[in-house]
Amino acid sequence: MKTSLAILTGILLTLNVSAQNTTYAEKLGYPKGAKVIIMHVDDVGMSYDSNIGAIKAIEEGVANSLSVMMPCPWVPGFVHYLKNHPETDAGLHLTLTSEWKDYRWGPLAGKANVPNLVDEEGAMWRNVQGTATHATADDIEKEIRSQLDRARTMGFEPTHMDSHMGTLFARADYLERYLKVGMEQKIPVMFPGGHDHMIMKDIGATGLKLEQAQAIGKKLWEAGLPVLDDLHNISYDWNQYKNQKVSDEVLQKYKTAKYIESFKDLQPGVTMVIMHCTATTEVFEHISDSGNNRRGDLLAMIDPALKKYIQDNGIIMTTWRELKERRDKVK
C-alpha cells in the first residue's frame, strides 16, 4: 500500500501544519499519551498460504486484525474459519488490482458492469497506475459494493474496510467513493486523519497534506466512525533477504528487530500496523517473489521478543471492532 500514500500527496494540498493536540485515541477513551496499535494482516484469502499465515499470526502471535481480498480463490476457506471464530477482527481488503504474473482474479461486479476495471487477460489491472488510468469512479464504487455484497452473502460482516495496494488513494474521486460507502454502511475505513507522524516521515520531504487529511478524519468522526491517528506501512520495504535461501531463525531475528526499531518512533494515538503474514509453501514462490518478506512478518508476530517489547513499553493493543464499539459510546 506504500504506493498509495505517495499518490495521496498529489490529492491533498501540501501544508506544514502542526498535529492535532487531542488524539483520536483520547477521544475514544484511551489515556492521554497512550500508544494504541492495531496489528493488522493484509491479503487474507489471496492464497492457502496467506490464510494459514494469518491464522497462525493471530492464534499464536500478537497480530489481532486482518482483512480479506474478496475476489481471490481462497476466500471461502477463510470465511469458513471465520464462521467458527466469529470474534476475529476481519475486514475487507478492497481489491482493485491483480498484480501477479500467473495467478490472477477479476472483478466481482463482472466485466459487463465494470469494463474499465478489466485488462487484456480478463483480470483486474496489474498495478495502481493501470487501474487509475482506466477505471472510472463509478466502476470503483460498483466493485466496492460487489465485494461487500459477496462478504455479506457468505455471512461475513466486516469490521472495517481498507485498500489493497492503496488503489483507493490513487485518485480523489476513488477516495471519495471509498469514504462514501464506509459512512453510508457505518463500516469503519482505514484513513489516517490524525497527526500522521509515521506517514510523513515515510514519504519524506514532500510530507502528507496534513490539514486536508485531518479534515477528512473529522468528517469520518462526525459520521460516527473511528479514525486512525497514524498508519505504519513500512514493513513491506524490509526486504533484505529477498530471493535468498535463509533460515527461519535469521528471518525472525531480522524482522522482529525491524518492528521493534520502528515502534520506538510511534507517537501517542491509534496506529494501524500493516503486515503480510504468510506461511509460505513451495507453491507460493510461483505466485510471488515476496515469500521471505511475508514469512518474516509471520515469524516476527510469533516471536516472544516482540510481544515482550509491546508489553514492557505499555503499548495498548486494540482492534477495529473495539474502536467502533468505543466510538458508538462517544456522544
N, C-alpha and C positions, 0 to 999 in steps of 0.2 A: 504493500500500500504506500510505500515511500514516494513513488512517482506522483501520486495524487496530491501529496502535501506540497510538493514543489509547484504543481499546477495550480493549487489553491492560491498560491501567492499571486497568480495572474488574475484571480477572480476578484479579490478584495484590494482595497487601496492600501499601499504601504505606509504605515504610520508608526511612529515611535511613541507608543502610549504606555503609561505605567499600568501594571497589573491591578486588577480589582482588589480592594482591601479585604473584602469578605469572600472566602472561597465558597464554592458550591458545596463542599464537604460540610462546612459550618452551617450553611443553610439547611442541609439535610440532617442536622443534629449531631454531627461528629464534633469532638472537642476542637477548640481553636488551636491551630497549628498542627492538627493531625495530618499524617500522610496516609492516605487511603488508596489501596490499589485493587484493581480487577486483574487477575492473571488469566488472560484470555487466549484460547487456542483457536486459530483460524483454520479454514479449509477442511472442516469435518464433512464427511460424505463424499469427498473427492475420490478416495480410494479405500480399499480394505485397510491398507497400512495406515492411512490417516485416521480412520475410525479407531483402530486398536491403540494407536499412539495417544489420541485424545482421551480415551477411556483410562488408559494407564496413568496419564499425567494427572487426571482428576482423582482417580481412586487411590493412587499410591503416592501422589506428589502434591505440590502446592497450587497447581492450576485449579481454578474454580469456576471457569466460564468458558463458553465456546460458541461458535456459530457454524451453520450448516450451509453448504452450497447446493441448493435445491435442484439445479438441472443435472447434477452428476450421478453416475451409476450406482454409487454405494450409499445413497441416501436412505433407501428402505432398511438396509442393515442397521444404520444408526438410529433411525426412528423406532425400530423395534426395540433397541436398547432403551431409548427414552421412555417407552411405554412401561418398562419395568423399573425405570429410575426417574419418575416424574419430578423429583426435586432438582434435577440437573438444570443448571442455568444455561439454557440453549436458545440462541437467536438465529437470525437469518444472515448469512454472509452473501448479501445480494450480489449475484454473479452476472456480469455483462461482458465478459471476455472468455475466451477458451484458448489458453496460451501455449499448451504443449504441442509437440510436433505430431505424434502418432496417437494421442489419447485426447479425444475432444468431445464436446457436447454442444447442443443447440439451444435456442431459447424455448422456454416452456410455453410462451404465448403462440408459438408456431410461426413459420416463415410467412404465411399469408397475412398474419396480423402485424408482424414487425419485420418486414422485408429488409429494412436497413440495418438490422442487427445481425444479418447473416452474410458470411463471406462465400468465396467460390467453392468451398468444401461443404457448405450447408451448415457450418458451425458458427458460433459467435466469432467476432474478430479476435485475432491473436493478441492484441495489445490495446492499451488505453487509447492510443492515438487513432488506431483504426476505428474503434467504436465512436470516439468523439468526432471523427471526420465524417462518418456516415449516418449515425443514428440520430433521430430527432428526439426531442424531449418527450413527445407522445409515445414513441417506441419504448423509451426508458420507463416511463410510468406504467405502460401496459405490462412490461416484463416484471417490474417490481410487484405489481398486483398479482400476476400469474404465479410468481414464486411464493408469495404469501398464501395464495389460494391453494397451491399444492400442499403446503405445510398444514393448513387447516383441514384440508380434505383427508390428510393422513392422521388427523387427531393431534397435531403438534402445534401448540400455541406459543409462538416465540416470545422470549422475554425482552428482546431488543432486535435491532437491525444494524448492520454495518456494511461495508463496501469492499468486495473483493478487488484487489489491485487498485483500490481507490478511484474506480471509474466514475463514481457518483460525485467526485470532487473535481472532475476534469472540466466541467462547464457549469456556469452559473445556473443555467436552466435545468441541468440534471440535478444539481444540488437542491434547487427549489422543489422539484418533484419528490425527491427523497424525503425532505423535511415535511412536505405536504402530507405524504402518505403516513408518516410517523405520527404527526399531530392529529390527523383525522382518525387514525385507528387506535390512538392512545398507546402506541408502542414506542418505547424509548429508542432514540437513534444515536449512534456514535457521532458526536460532534464536539470538538474541544472548544468550549466557549468561555474559558476562564483565563488564567494567566498565560497558558501556553508556553511555559518556560522551556520544556524539552524540545518542543517542535521548533521554536525559534532558533534554539541552539543547533538543532539537527540541520535545518535548512541553511543556516549560515547568515551571511551579512544581509541578505535580502529580507529575512525575517518573515513572519506571518503578518497579515494585515489585521492587527490585533483589535482595533476599535470596532471594525465591522464584524469580525468573528464574535466578539463579545455581544454585539447587538443581536446576532443570530442566537447566541446562547440565551440571552434574555427572553427572546421570543419563544424559544422552546420551553423555558422555565414557566413563562406565563401561560403556556398551553397545558401546563400540568405535568411536564416531563422532567426527569432529572437531567442534569448537564454535567459533562466532564470538565474538570479544570485543565486537564492536560492529556497528552497522548504520548506513550512510549512506543515508538515504532522504528527501532533501530536494530533489532536483533537479526533481521534478515541480512544485514551487512556484515555480521560477524562470521565470516566465511573463510577463515584462514586455511581450513583443511579441505576445501572444495576439490573433488575429484582425486583425493588421496586415500590410500588404504591406511586407516588409522584405527586404533583400538577404541573401545567404548570408554575406557579409563581416561585416555587422552582427550577425547571429545568432551566428556563430562567435566573434567577439570577446567578446560578452556572456556566452555560456555558458562559454567557456574561463576567463574571469575569475572566474566564479562557482565553478567547480570548484576553481581554484587557491586562491581565498579560503577555501573550505570545508576544503580539505586542510590548511591551516595549523592547523586545530583537531583534526586526527587525533591520537589517543593511541596509544601502543605497543599492539600486539596485532593480531589479524586482523580487518579490517573489510571487509564486503561493501558495495560502492558500487553502488547501483541506478540504472539509466538506461533510456531507451526510444528507442533509435536507430532512426530511420525515414527511408528515402529517399522522401520524400513526392512522389506524382504528383498529377495533377488529380483522381484518384479519391478520394484519402484524405480530402479535405475533406467528402465525402459519408458518410464513416464517423464522423469525429471532428473536433472543433474544436481538437484538441491538436497539429495538424501542426507549427506553428512550434516548439513546445516539443521535440517529438521530433526534428525535423530539426536543431534546435540541439544536442541531445545528440550526434547523429552528427557534426556539424561539429566539435564540441569534441574528440571522440575522435580525429579525424584531424588535429587541429591540432598541428604540431610543438612549439608553445609548451607544451602540456600534457605531452607526452612529455618535454620538457626539464626541466620542473619536477619531475616524478616522479624522473627520473634524478639531477638536481642535489641533491635533498633526501634521497637514499638510501632512498626508499620501495621496498619489495620487492613485486613482482607475484607473485601465485600464482593457483591455480585450485582448484575443488572436487576435481578429480581428484588434484592434488598433495596437498591436505590429507588426503584419505583414504589415500593411499599413505604419507604420513608417520605418520598415526595408526596404521596397521597395524604400523608398526615400533616403536611405543612399547609397552613392557610395562606 
